[in-house]
Amino acid sequence: MLVEETSNCDWLASGHAERAPLIYVAAPYTKPDPVENTHSVIRIADALLDVGVAPLVPHLSLMWHLVSPKPYYRWLEYDRQLLLRCDVLLRVPGDSDGATLECAVAEMHGIDVILPTSAAPAVCVAAALEWLSRFQSGVQDEARRFTPRPRPSSGRTGPEPASAVRSCRPRASRSAADPEIGHPPG
């Protein structure tokens, strides 16, 4: 899926560019520090990009906010508009009211939510690839209704599952009439 670097964009005009899945990366932003959290999310996004998906990182509005500050609710609305254009939401573990709200919005609009078991880039990528495999294999209904696998008990050994995927309904059934979600006070 990855395109080799070229000195021009002939590959784009040639029609050889495949549409990569667009993954919204929902993760802590304000707690404990926006810059530190943005750095962590960029590491995850780099790892996702390396495997051929297109990560959308709302944290990159950090620079925009430094130049032109906006109230919190305005950024949430902007992020919501971005999220509604994505194929799936990757919910990076960590305390975040905003990312929790984004998960609720995704589920209201039938967008899958990937729940990795850790914020480590490799675990987030494994979870995204697990979702992608289910989605591309044509078992979309099963992927969207994927039940989280139980974690091994303390007496058992073996790898932990990389993720769970959940959704309310298939993406195709989304409509502009879906209910809006309110904003917290600024």
C-alpha angles and dihedrals in degrees: 000000000000118000119224115240114261135180090243139023099254090125090061095051092045092067094240093118111105121212106253118208111266109229119194109214109214112188142140112297113165100031119099097349132338095217094048091046092048089052091052093048092049088056089054091045092051090053091049092048090051091060094050106263126119111238118202109208114195089186089076088078084080090093092046090051091052090055098037114014119211131186117266094251090055091057090048091054091047091049090048090056090051092046093054089062094054130097096220142357121234107206107204110207118255142092109296130142090192095053090046089053090048089054090053091050091049092051092046088056097043096252114148117246118213114206111196116197093232141020091238110124092232092053092047090051092048090051092049092048090049089054092044092051092053092044096048094043090071096249092111095147090053092045092051092049095042110150116221111256114237116254116248113268118248090260095055130074129213140092122309115239111263094224154334124236125210137174141163100225140344117289092242091067095059116116140182087249093070111125119266122236121230126242127239115244113276 
